[in-house]
Amino acid sequence: MAFEEIEILKKRAIRFLENGIELLEKNILDLAAFNFQQFSELYLKYRLAEISGEYPKTHSIKRLLKELATLKSKEKDVTDFLEKNIDRISNLENAYITSRYIPVEFERKEVENMKEMVEKLKDFVDSI
């Protein structure tokens, strides 16, 4: 994957994060949740592409984190991060399907937790 393509992934991920924050402020919770999930997925794919030149074709944040751990030899750090945050990471993964296909409403606190989680995820991914 070319450097320019990797940078596009990063820019797109950051735009999803910024858009998610704006949508949360406007109380548009389903789309905020979707944007937070997309940020997480694309940011992890960006880091994987930056390290190895490719990334797996998956929407699973857990799988992408585990792949990053393998490439960076940080399995213990990622396992600890996943164990501490498994519920919130699972909620992010579920947001991909729920916000697109299932007619349910998100609670504001759920989406606020997603925002906190993606900020924590970004810091963690940047640290490894």
C-alpha positions as CSV (number, residue, x, y, z in Angstrom):
1,M,0.0,0.0,0.0
2,A,1.4,3.4,-1.0
3,F,2.2,6.1,1.6
4,E,-0.5,8.3,0.2
5,E,-3.1,5.7,0.6
6,I,-2.1,5.1,4.2
7,E,-2.3,8.8,4.9
8,I,-5.8,8.8,3.4
9,L,-6.9,6.1,5.9
10,K,-5.5,8.2,8.8
11,K,-7.2,11.4,7.6
12,R,-10.5,9.6,7.0
13,A,-10.4,8.0,10.4
14,I,-9.8,11.4,12.1
15,R,-12.7,12.9,10.1
16,F,-14.9,10.1,11.4
17,L,-13.8,10.9,15.0
18,E,-14.4,14.6,14.5
19,N,-17.8,14.0,12.9
20,G,-18.8,11.6,15.7
21,I,-18.0,14.3,18.3
22,E,-20.1,16.9,16.4
23,L,-23.0,14.4,16.0
24,L,-22.9,13.6,19.7
25,E,-23.0,17.3,20.5
26,K,-26.1,17.6,18.2
27,N,-27.6,14.5,19.9
28,I,-27.7,12.5,16.7
29,L,-26.7,9.4,18.5
30,D,-27.0,6.6,16.0
31,L,-24.8,8.3,13.5
32,A,-22.3,9.4,16.2
33,A,-22.1,5.7,17.3
34,F,-21.5,4.7,13.7
35,N,-18.8,7.3,13.2
36,F,-17.0,6.2,16.4
37,Q,-17.0,2.6,15.2
38,Q,-15.7,3.7,11.8
39,F,-12.9,5.8,13.4
40,S,-11.8,2.8,15.4
41,E,-11.8,0.4,12.5
42,L,-10.0,2.8,10.1
43,Y,-7.5,4.0,12.6
44,L,-6.5,0.5,13.4
45,K,-6.3,-0.3,9.7
46,Y,-4.1,2.8,9.2
47,R,-1.7,1.7,11.9
48,L,-1.5,-1.9,10.4
49,A,-0.9,-0.5,6.9
50,E,1.7,1.9,8.3
51,I,3.6,-1.1,9.9
52,S,3.1,-3.9,7.4
53,G,1.7,-2.3,4.2
54,E,-1.7,-4.1,4.5
55,Y,-4.5,-4.9,6.9
56,P,-7.2,-7.7,7.2
57,K,-10.6,-7.2,5.6
58,T,-12.6,-7.2,8.7
59,H,-14.8,-4.8,10.8
60,S,-13.8,-6.5,14.0
61,I,-11.9,-4.0,16.3
62,K,-10.8,-6.9,18.5
63,R,-9.3,-8.8,15.5
64,L,-7.6,-5.7,14.3
65,L,-6.1,-5.0,17.7
66,K,-4.9,-8.6,18.0
67,E,-3.3,-8.3,14.5
68,L,-1.5,-5.1,15.6
69,A,-0.3,-6.8,18.8
70,T,1.2,-9.6,16.7
71,L,3.0,-7.2,14.4
72,K,4.4,-5.1,17.2
73,S,5.1,-8.1,19.6
74,K,2.7,-6.5,22.2
75,E,0.4,-9.4,22.8
76,K,0.3,-8.9,26.6
77,D,-0.4,-5.1,26.3
78,V,-3.2,-5.7,23.9
79,T,-4.6,-8.6,25.9
80,D,-4.7,-6.4,29.0
81,F,-6.3,-3.5,27.1
82,L,-8.9,-5.9,25.7
83,E,-9.7,-7.4,29.1
84,K,-10.1,-4.0,30.7
85,N,-12.3,-2.6,27.9
86,I,-14.0,-5.6,26.4
87,D,-17.6,-4.4,27.0
88,R,-17.0,-1.0,25.4
89,I,-15.1,-2.4,22.5
90,S,-17.9,-4.9,21.9
91,N,-20.4,-2.0,22.0
92,L,-18.3,-0.2,19.4
93,E,-18.3,-3.4,17.2
94,N,-22.1,-3.7,17.6
95,A,-22.6,-0.1,16.6
96,Y,-21.5,-1.0,13.1
97,I,-24.6,-3.3,12.6
98,T,-27.0,-1.6,15.0
99,S,-26.6,1.9,13.7
100,R,-27.1,0.8,10.1
101,Y,-29.7,-2.0,10.1
102,I,-31.6,-2.3,13.4
103,P,-34.3,0.2,14.3
104,V,-33.2,0.9,17.9
105,E,-32.3,4.1,19.7
106,F,-28.9,4.6,21.4
107,E,-28.8,6.1,24.9
108,R,-26.7,9.2,25.2
109,K,-24.6,7.6,27.9
110,E,-23.8,4.7,25.6
111,V,-22.5,7.0,22.9
112,E,-20.6,9.1,25.4
113,N,-18.9,5.9,26.6
114,M,-18.1,5.1,22.9
115,K,-16.5,8.5,22.6
116,E,-14.4,7.9,25.7
117,M,-13.4,4.5,24.4
118,V,-12.3,5.7,21.0
119,E,-10.2,8.4,22.6
120,K,-8.6,5.7,24.9
121,L,-8.2,3.4,21.9
122,K,-6.4,6.1,19.9
123,D,-4.0,6.8,22.7
124,F,-3.3,3.1,23.2
125,V,-2.7,2.4,19.5
126,D,-0.4,5.5,19.3
127,S,1.6,4.1,22.2
128,I,2.4,0.8,20.6
